[in-house]
Amino acid sequence: MVKVPFLFMLGVACLTIVTGCVGDDASDVADGVITAQPTVAGRGATTTNTNSDPGSDNDTEEPAPSTPPEELPDPEWAGAEFVLQPIAGTDRGLAMAVRDDDDIWLVERDGRVRLIEGPVTPAEDTGDSTGTVVLDISDKVGTDGEGGLLGLDFSPAGDHLYLSYTDTSGNSVIAEYEMDSTAPLEGTDRILLQVEQPFSNHNGGQITVGPDGFLYVALGDGGSGGDPLGSGQDTSTLLGSILRIDPAGGTAGVPYAIPADNPFVGQDGARDEIWLYGVRNPWRFSFDADTGDLWIGDVGQGEIEEIDFLAASSGEPAGRGANLGWNILEGEQPFSGEAPPPDLIGPIAWYGHDNGRCSVTGGYVYRGDRIPALAGVYIFGDYCTGEVFGIRRFDDGRTTQAPLAIEGDVGQIVSFGQGPDGELYVFESNGTLSRLQTTETATDR
């Protein structure tokens, strides 16, 4: 499939498994149009007017003409043919993580943690679940709406497992388990965080230990549609944000510590845990394993699916204090009618719902060795069409984008994963976990 032109433009947003929301009124825009953020500088594009210096009246002499930027090369992967090579079967697998070896740990929506011993090899049959169930918390997990066991990661030392799930009341829970050499230890679970969810959608659910060793937690805006509670722009609630906490710093009665450099520490009316805000339903975010840059796939309300980019800088992790705009903006267009603040950061790219597209599934920057053409390229997909896309961001903020031409039929893309070697994996809604390969390397084991 996927020799369909790639485009960023207007559309609608809906995902029935976990990413959420329903919209209508898809725009009629011709195929082949690419409209990405023309210039993205620093941590991302902002709405600030930078045409004049602060305090100037614009009655100054015209600036000297600037040298036109060099034309960007065509995406190196545009002519390649790819394949999703099955390596495992799962029962509604949603996320994977690695510890300190070649093993793959994954979660299944109903509440199971499964171990696939590495190194992984292509599977002859993915009709049944692969690997060993090492933890089953299905009695604690609720799967109504978009709920379930949604994410996992390990502490930097690999001695603790973190899980993100919705409980039987529909609320978001972040839990920690002690690990032995092969499995989480039963009875060692510790609840780090519980967040009441007012609706059954927009739970977020991604958790990731960042390059700084702290735990990042994605929470959607609380659900329904249009952000009726105003959570996206409200820093007094944890909803509509990505949090940053330190589980290792917890003490008796206090399950986690707040990193001292979190942006809202000590601010009246704001939650210290918030790292960035203004997200609707961030269905998968990731840090570039080489640069520390932060990429977020944020599911849209009714017209725009967006990809956000936040650059790491010397001495500061990516995204500190960023406002990504929801619900003032949906992608690049006004939503609430409120005037955008000057420091709001817009998406690096967006797309709409023509040709059956419906909901973004965020991915990872490729850092493997099998596909040199994808080195440094951010890979993500659309849930409904099964299309997989790539974006390369250059140092000057410009981007090139193109779809990956994937051989054969691809199901609904639920999630992505990244192995210890930087290779990328794709979860489809039929339970198949596959490794992204080119047709030339598909037989490599």
NORDAFEN-V736927 format. One record per residue. NEAR is the number of other ideal C-beta (glycine too) atoms within 10 Angstrom. Layout:
BEGIN
NEAR, NEAR
END
This chain:
BEGIN
14, 18, 8, 16, 13, 21, 24, 27, 22, 25, 27, 23, 30, 19, 24, 16, 17, 30, 32, 28, 25, 14, 20, 9, 10, 19, 13, 7, 15, 9, 11, 9, 12, 15, 15, 22, 22, 9, 11, 23, 12, 11, 22, 22, 21, 20, 17, 12, 7, 9, 7, 11, 8, 5, 5, 9, 6, 7, 6, 9, 5, 5, 6, 6, 6, 6, 6, 6, 10, 9, 6, 12, 9, 10, 21, 17, 24, 15, 10, 16, 14, 26, 20, 26, 20, 18, 21, 26, 18, 26, 13, 20, 27, 26, 26, 24, 22, 18, 19, 10, 11, 14, 18, 25, 23, 25, 29, 22, 24, 15, 19, 21, 23, 23, 19, 20, 13, 15, 12, 20, 12, 16, 18, 6, 8, 19, 10, 11, 19, 24, 19, 12, 13, 16, 22, 16, 20, 16, 7, 16, 23, 20, 19, 12, 18, 28, 24, 25, 30, 25, 25, 24, 22, 17, 18, 14, 11, 13, 12, 20, 25, 21, 26, 29, 26, 26, 17, 12, 12, 20, 16, 25, 21, 25, 20, 23, 20, 15, 19, 9, 6, 10, 16, 23, 12, 11, 7, 13, 18, 14, 11, 20, 21, 14, 19, 12, 25, 15, 18, 17, 25, 31, 32, 35, 30, 26, 23, 23, 18, 20, 18, 17, 12, 25, 25, 23, 26, 27, 30, 32, 35, 27, 24, 15, 17, 16, 25, 13, 16, 16, 27, 26, 19, 19, 19, 12, 20, 21, 26, 30, 28, 27, 26, 24, 23, 16, 19, 16, 13, 15, 8, 5, 5, 9, 18, 21, 15, 20, 19, 9, 14, 22, 17, 19, 14, 9, 13, 6, 8, 17, 19, 17, 21, 24, 25, 28, 29, 26, 30, 32, 31, 29, 33, 30, 25, 24, 23, 21, 16, 12, 15, 17, 22, 28, 24, 27, 27, 31, 30, 30, 24, 20, 22, 29, 32, 30, 26, 29, 25, 25, 20, 20, 13, 4, 6, 14, 21, 24, 27, 17, 16, 24, 20, 27, 30, 27, 22, 21, 22, 27, 28, 18, 10, 13, 21, 17, 7, 12, 10, 16, 14, 9, 11, 20, 24, 19, 28, 24, 25, 27, 28, 23, 27, 20, 15, 12, 22, 25, 30, 31, 26, 26, 30, 25, 25, 24, 19, 19, 10, 18, 23, 11, 17, 25, 16, 14, 25, 26, 24, 26, 30, 25, 28, 18, 20, 21, 22, 25, 23, 25, 23, 21, 24, 14, 6, 12, 17, 16, 23, 19, 22, 20, 23, 27, 18, 23, 15, 9, 9, 22, 16, 20, 24, 27, 30, 23, 24, 21, 21, 16, 13, 18, 19, 25, 24, 26, 25, 23, 18, 13, 21, 21, 28, 22, 24, 25, 22, 19, 14, 13, 15, 17, 9, 12, 8
END
